[in-house]
């Protein structure tokens, strides 16, 4: 066996030890250990003799760890490389260093399209607008490059600059801006006052930054004389448990918000002291993509009866994950417990059924851009709020 082969075999042996533990085998029971070790050695010998290309040891190592987590057959238990873990931390914090745009890849043009240019962000300050196409980064044409590659070229060390060229479809002109990379808070809250003093708050996900953004939105609407509130968590995939708990502590009466149980029947109970109970008419909008923390939010409000749930049955993710950071900068995310609504319901794989069921009518949207006035679910929520106000 080659030197590289021996090193890689060592990785397989590490995997064998962990698998032995996860299968409930002690090191004293050598049969399982020896079976894995012998098979790994045979596979490595075949690689050494026949594999045509050079072996990337780092890639094999990372995939050994990924394979270990994949073997749990749980889509929510994941191994993160150091780079992936750094990206995850940025996403859950809701803060990153960049130019302050939300983007997506446009398959028709092969370019990255700006969906949002965050107000107060470096790109917005420079003049970047929604629907602009990013065509060059530091003079390099980025057509047909994948989204992550383009984003990595735009991001960088705080305080540095990047030259980005944008094509603006509205006038067909190219604009090149030198944009400073800054720490940017990603908006996870959109809000406005609708007619008849009905407040509307959309929560796109529950990040660390969401708590502060939600509290500011609620306070602003209250200051404008809000008489009822619609909270929209449609298409909200969830997020940080601590964030949704803190937000509900500002809304619920005294009692349990939710509780968790692990495989040993142990867990945590999260409560509200009831000092900031929301007592105005309230509606929560949900759909089949409302998951995890969005379901904790919805389930608590429904169980206490302080609001009406409108829309379609939620996704049904009633389990909790925890991230364990490792010494080399990588991390493991594991499913560690189930969570229960205040009434003791675990909604995993069943979801939360709305009080008022109504499918979204996509055909009612006649223009290219979303129009709130043509949103039948939102209109139903407004109707429910008005009935409560009367």
C-alpha positions as CSV (number, residue, x, y, z in Angstrom):
1,X,0.0,0.0,0.0
2,X,1.3,3.5,-0.9
3,X,2.0,6.2,1.7
4,X,-1.2,8.1,0.6
5,X,-3.1,4.9,0.9
6,X,-2.0,4.3,4.5
7,X,-3.1,7.8,5.4
8,X,-6.5,7.4,3.8
9,X,-6.9,4.0,5.5
10,X,-6.3,5.7,8.8
11,X,-9.3,8.0,8.0
12,X,-11.4,4.9,7.3
13,X,-10.3,3.4,10.6
14,X,-11.4,6.5,12.5
15,X,-14.8,6.2,10.7
16,X,-14.9,2.6,11.8
17,X,-14.4,3.5,15.5
18,X,-17.2,6.1,15.3
19,X,-19.5,3.7,13.5
20,X,-18.8,1.1,16.1
21,X,-19.9,3.5,18.8
22,X,-22.9,4.7,16.9
23,X,-24.0,1.1,16.3
24,X,-23.8,0.4,20.0
25,X,-20.6,-1.7,19.7
26,X,-17.9,-1.6,22.3
27,X,-14.2,-1.7,21.3
28,X,-14.1,-5.1,23.0
29,X,-16.3,-6.4,20.2
30,X,-13.7,-6.5,17.5
31,X,-15.8,-8.2,14.8
32,X,-17.5,-5.0,13.5
33,X,-14.2,-3.1,13.7
34,X,-12.3,-5.7,11.9
35,X,-14.9,-6.0,9.2
36,X,-14.9,-2.3,8.4
37,X,-11.1,-2.1,8.6
38,X,-10.5,-5.0,6.3
39,X,-13.0,-3.8,3.7
40,X,-11.6,-0.2,3.8
41,X,-8.1,-1.7,3.3
42,X,-9.3,-3.6,0.2
43,X,-10.9,-0.6,-1.3
44,X,-7.8,1.5,-0.7
45,X,-5.6,-1.1,-2.4
46,X,-7.9,-1.0,-5.5
47,X,-7.7,2.8,-5.5
48,X,-3.9,2.7,-5.3
49,X,-3.5,0.2,-8.2
50,X,-6.2,1.3,-10.6
51,X,-7.5,4.8,-10.0
52,X,-6.4,6.9,-13.0
53,X,-6.2,10.4,-11.5
54,X,-4.4,12.0,-8.6
55,X,-6.0,11.4,-5.2
56,X,-7.2,14.5,-3.3
57,X,-6.7,13.4,0.3
58,X,-8.5,16.4,1.7
59,X,-11.6,15.8,-0.4
60,X,-11.7,12.1,0.6
61,X,-11.3,13.1,4.3
62,X,-14.2,15.6,4.1
63,X,-16.4,13.1,2.4
64,X,-15.6,10.4,5.0
65,X,-17.1,12.8,7.6
66,X,-20.0,13.7,5.3
67,X,-20.7,10.0,4.7
68,X,-20.8,9.4,8.5
69,X,-23.6,11.9,8.9
70,X,-25.4,10.8,5.7
71,X,-25.5,7.3,7.2
72,X,-27.8,8.6,9.9
73,X,-30.5,8.8,7.2
74,X,-31.6,12.2,8.6
75,X,-31.7,15.1,6.1
76,X,-31.2,17.6,9.0
77,X,-28.0,16.1,10.4
78,X,-25.1,17.5,8.4
79,X,-21.3,17.8,8.5
80,X,-19.9,21.2,7.6
81,X,-16.4,22.0,6.4
82,X,-14.8,25.0,7.9
83,X,-15.9,27.1,4.9
84,X,-19.4,25.8,5.0
85,X,-19.7,26.4,8.8
86,X,-18.5,30.0,8.4
87,X,-21.2,30.5,5.8
88,X,-23.8,28.9,8.1
89,X,-22.9,31.2,11.0
90,X,-23.3,34.3,8.7
91,X,-26.7,33.0,7.6
92,X,-28.1,32.4,11.0
93,X,-26.7,35.6,12.4
94,X,-28.3,37.5,9.6
95,X,-25.1,39.6,9.3
96,X,-22.3,39.3,6.7
97,X,-19.6,41.3,5.1
98,X,-20.5,42.2,1.5
99,X,-22.2,44.8,-0.6
100,X,-25.8,44.4,0.6
101,X,-27.7,42.7,-2.1
102,X,-29.9,39.7,-2.4
103,X,-29.3,37.8,-5.7
104,X,-30.3,34.8,-7.7
105,X,-29.0,33.2,-10.9
106,X,-31.0,34.0,-14.0
107,X,-30.8,30.8,-16.2
108,X,-32.1,32.7,-19.3
109,X,-29.2,35.1,-19.3
110,X,-26.5,33.2,-17.4
111,X,-26.0,36.2,-15.2
112,X,-26.7,36.9,-11.5
113,X,-29.7,39.1,-11.0
114,X,-30.2,41.6,-8.1
115,X,-33.5,40.7,-6.3
116,X,-33.1,43.3,-3.5
117,X,-30.6,46.1,-2.9
118,X,-30.8,46.6,0.9
119,X,-31.7,50.1,2.0
120,X,-28.6,51.7,3.7
121,X,-26.3,49.0,2.3
122,X,-23.2,49.7,0.2
123,X,-24.7,48.7,-3.1
124,X,-27.9,50.8,-2.6
125,X,-25.7,53.8,-1.6
126,X,-23.7,53.3,-4.8
127,X,-26.8,53.3,-7.0
128,X,-27.5,49.6,-7.5
129,X,-31.2,48.8,-8.1
130,X,-33.4,45.7,-8.0
131,X,-33.4,43.8,-11.4
132,X,-29.9,44.9,-12.3
133,X,-27.8,42.1,-13.7
134,X,-24.2,41.6,-12.5
135,X,-22.1,41.1,-15.6
136,X,-18.5,41.7,-14.3
137,X,-16.7,41.5,-11.0
138,X,-13.3,43.4,-11.0
139,X,-13.4,43.4,-14.8
140,X,-14.0,39.7,-15.2
141,X,-17.1,38.5,-17.1
142,X,-19.0,36.2,-14.8
143,X,-21.5,34.8,-17.3
144,X,-22.5,31.2,-16.7
145,X,-20.5,31.0,-13.4
146,X,-22.5,29.4,-10.6
147,X,-24.1,31.6,-7.9
148,X,-21.7,30.7,-5.1
149,X,-18.7,31.5,-7.2
150,X,-20.0,34.9,-8.1
151,X,-20.9,35.7,-4.5
152,X,-17.5,34.6,-3.2
153,X,-15.9,37.1,-5.6
154,X,-18.0,39.9,-4.5
155,X,-17.6,39.3,-0.8
156,X,-14.3,40.0,1.0
157,X,-12.6,41.6,3.9
158,X,-14.5,44.5,5.5
159,X,-13.3,47.9,4.3
160,X,-12.0,46.7,1.0
161,X,-13.6,47.6,-2.3
162,X,-14.8,45.6,-5.3
163,X,-15.6,46.9,-8.8
164,X,-19.0,45.5,-10.0
165,X,-20.5,46.1,-13.4
166,X,-24.3,46.0,-13.7
167,X,-26.5,45.9,-16.7
168,X,-29.8,47.8,-16.1
169,X,-32.6,46.4,-18.3
170,X,-34.7,49.5,-17.9
171,X,-32.3,51.6,-20.1
172,X,-30.0,48.9,-21.5
173,X,-26.9,50.6,-20.1
174,X,-24.0,49.2,-18.1
175,X,-23.0,50.8,-14.8
176,X,-19.7,50.1,-13.0
177,X,-19.6,50.9,-9.3
178,X,-16.7,50.7,-6.9
179,X,-18.4,49.4,-3.8
180,X,-17.0,49.2,-0.3
181,X,-17.5,45.9,1.5
182,X,-19.2,46.5,4.8
183,X,-21.0,44.5,7.5
184,X,-24.5,44.2,6.4
185,X,-27.6,43.2,8.3
186,X,-29.9,41.2,6.1
187,X,-33.5,42.3,6.4
188,X,-35.7,39.4,7.6
189,X,-38.7,41.6,8.3
190,X,-40.8,43.6,5.9
191,X,-43.7,45.6,7.3
192,X,-46.2,48.3,6.5
193,X,-49.4,49.8,7.7
194,X,-52.3,48.6,5.5
195,X,-55.7,50.4,5.2
196,X,-57.9,50.7,8.3
197,X,-54.9,50.8,10.6
198,X,-54.1,47.1,10.1
199,X,-50.4,46.3,10.6
200,X,-48.6,43.8,8.4
201,X,-45.3,42.1,9.2
202,X,-43.7,39.5,7.0
203,X,-41.0,37.4,8.6
204,X,-38.8,35.7,6.0
205,X,-36.8,33.6,8.5
206,X,-35.9,33.6,12.1
207,X,-32.3,34.7,12.4
208,X,-30.5,36.2,15.4
209,X,-31.0,39.7,13.9
210,X,-34.8,39.0,13.4
211,X,-35.6,39.7,17.1
212,X,-34.5,43.3,17.0
213,X,-36.0,43.9,13.5
214,X,-39.4,42.4,14.7
215,X,-39.5,44.5,17.8
216,X,-38.7,47.7,15.9
217,X,-41.4,46.9,13.3
218,X,-44.0,46.2,16.0
219,X,-43.1,49.4,17.9
220,X,-43.3,51.5,14.8
221,X,-46.7,50.1,13.8
222,X,-48.0,50.6,17.4
223,X,-46.8,54.2,17.2
224,X,-48.8,54.7,14.0
225,X,-52.0,53.6,15.7
226,X,-52.2,50.0,14.7
227,X,-55.6,48.4,15.6
228,X,-54.9,44.8,14.3
229,X,-51.9,42.8,13.1
230,X,-51.2,40.3,10.4
231,X,-48.0,38.3,10.7
232,X,-47.0,36.5,7.5
233,X,-44.7,33.5,7.8
234,X,-45.6,31.9,4.5
235,X,-42.5,30.4,2.8
236,X,-40.6,30.9,6.1
237,X,-38.2,27.9,6.5
238,X,-37.6,28.5,10.2
239,X,-34.3,29.4,11.8
240,X,-33.0,30.0,15.4
241,X,-35.1,28.6,18.2
242,X,-34.0,31.2,20.6
243,X,-35.1,34.0,18.3
244,X,-38.7,32.8,17.9
245,X,-38.9,32.2,21.7
246,X,-37.8,35.7,22.4
247,X,-40.3,37.1,19.9
248,X,-43.2,35.1,21.4
249,X,-42.2,36.3,24.9
250,X,-43.4,39.7,23.6
251,X,-46.7,38.4,22.5
252,X,-48.0,35.5,24.6
253,X,-49.9,35.4,27.9
254,X,-48.1,33.7,30.8
255,X,-47.3,30.1,30.2
256,X,-45.4,27.7,28.1
257,X,-44.2,28.7,24.6
258,X,-42.9,25.3,23.6
259,X,-40.9,22.5,25.1
260,X,-38.4,19.9,23.9
261,X,-37.7,16.2,24.6
262,X,-34.6,14.2,23.6
263,X,-34.3,10.5,23.3
264,X,-34.1,10.1,27.1
265,X,-37.2,12.1,27.7
266,X,-35.3,15.1,28.9
267,X,-35.4,18.6,27.5
268,X,-36.1,22.3,28.0
269,X,-39.3,24.3,28.6
270,X,-39.5,27.8,27.2
271,X,-42.0,30.2,28.9
272,X,-43.5,33.6,28.7
273,X,-44.2,35.8,31.8
274,X,-47.2,37.4,30.1
275,X,-46.1,41.0,30.8
276,X,-46.1,41.9,27.1
277,X,-49.1,40.0,25.9
278,X,-50.4,41.2,22.5
279,X,-54.1,41.8,22.9
280,X,-55.1,43.4,19.6
281,X,-56.8,41.3,16.8
282,X,-54.2,39.0,15.3
283,X,-53.9,36.8,12.2
284,X,-51.0,34.5,11.2
285,X,-50.6,33.6,7.5
286,X,-49.1,30.2,6.7
287,X,-48.5,27.7,3.9
288,X,-46.9,24.4,3.2
289,X,-43.4,26.0,3.3
290,X,-43.9,27.4,6.8
291,X,-41.6,25.2,8.8
292,X,-39.7,24.7,12.1
293,X,-39.5,28.0,14.0
294,X,-42.3,29.4,11.9
295,X,-44.4,26.5,13.2
296,X,-43.4,27.2,16.8
297,X,-44.6,30.7,16.3
298,X,-47.9,29.6,14.7
299,X,-48.5,26.7,17.1
300,X,-48.1,28.9,20.2
301,X,-50.5,31.6,18.9
302,X,-53.0,29.0,17.9
303,X,-52.9,27.0,21.1
304,X,-53.4,30.1,23.2
305,X,-56.2,31.3,21.0
306,X,-54.9,34.8,20.7
307,X,-54.9,34.8,16.9
308,X,-56.4,33.2,13.9
309,X,-54.3,31.1,11.5
310,X,-55.1,31.5,7.8
311,X,-53.7,29.6,4.8
312,X,-52.8,26.0,4.2
313,X,-51.3,23.3,6.5
314,X,-47.7,24.0,7.4
315,X,-44.7,21.8,6.5
316,X,-44.5,19.7,9.6
317,X,-40.9,19.9,11.0
318,X,-41.2,19.4,14.7
319,X,-37.6,18.5,15.5
320,X,-34.7,20.5,16.8
321,X,-31.1,20.6,15.6
322,X,-28.0,21.6,17.5
323,X,-24.6,22.6,16.0
324,X,-21.5,21.2,17.6
325,X,-18.3,23.1,16.5
326,X,-15.1,21.1,16.2
327,X,-11.5,22.2,16.9
328,X,-10.5,22.5,13.3
329,X,-13.2,25.0,12.4
330,X,-15.6,22.4,11.0
331,X,-18.9,21.5,12.7
332,X,-21.6,18.9,12.9
333,X,-25.3,19.6,13.1
334,X,-27.4,16.9,14.7
335,X,-31.1,16.4,15.3
336,X,-31.3,16.2,19.1
337,X,-34.9,16.5,20.2
338,X,-38.6,16.9,19.3
339,X,-40.5,20.0,20.2
340,X,-44.0,20.3,21.4
341,X,-46.5,23.2,21.2
342,X,-48.0,24.6,24.5
343,X,-50.8,22.0,24.3
344,X,-48.3,19.1,24.0
345,X,-48.7,18.6,20.3
346,X,-45.7,17.4,18.2
347,X,-46.4,18.5,14.7
348,X,-43.6,16.6,13.0
349,X,-44.6,15.3,9.6
350,X,-48.2,16.5,10.2
351,X,-48.0,20.2,10.3
352,X,-50.4,22.8,11.8
353,X,-53.9,23.0,10.2
354,X,-55.1,26.6,9.8
355,X,-58.3,27.8,11.5
356,X,-59.3,29.2,8.1
357,X,-58.1,27.0,5.2
358,X,-57.5,28.8,1.9
359,X,-55.3,27.8,-1.0
360,X,-53.2,30.6,-2.6
361,X,-54.6,31.7,-6.0
362,X,-51.4,32.3,-8.1
363,X,-53.5,33.1,-11.2
364,X,-54.9,36.2,-9.4
365,X,-51.5,37.8,-9.8
366,X,-51.8,39.5,-13.2
367,X,-48.5,41.4,-13.3
368,X,-44.9,40.3,-13.3
369,X,-44.3,41.7,-9.8
370,X,-46.2,40.5,-6.7
371,X,-49.2,42.6,-5.8
372,X,-50.6,42.5,-2.3
373,X,-54.0,43.6,-3.4
374,X,-54.3,40.5,-5.6
375,X,-53.2,38.1,-2.8
376,X,-56.4,36.2,-1.9
377,X,-54.9,34.8,1.4
378,X,-53.9,38.2,2.6
379,X,-57.3,39.6,1.6
380,X,-58.9,36.9,3.7
381,X,-56.6,37.7,6.6
382,X,-57.7,41.4,6.3
383,X,-61.3,40.3,6.3
384,X,-60.8,38.2,9.5
385,X,-59.0,41.1,11.2
386,X,-61.8,43.5,10.4
387,X,-64.4,41.2,11.8
388,X,-62.4,41.0,15.0
389,X,-62.0,44.8,15.1
390,X,-65.7,45.2,14.8
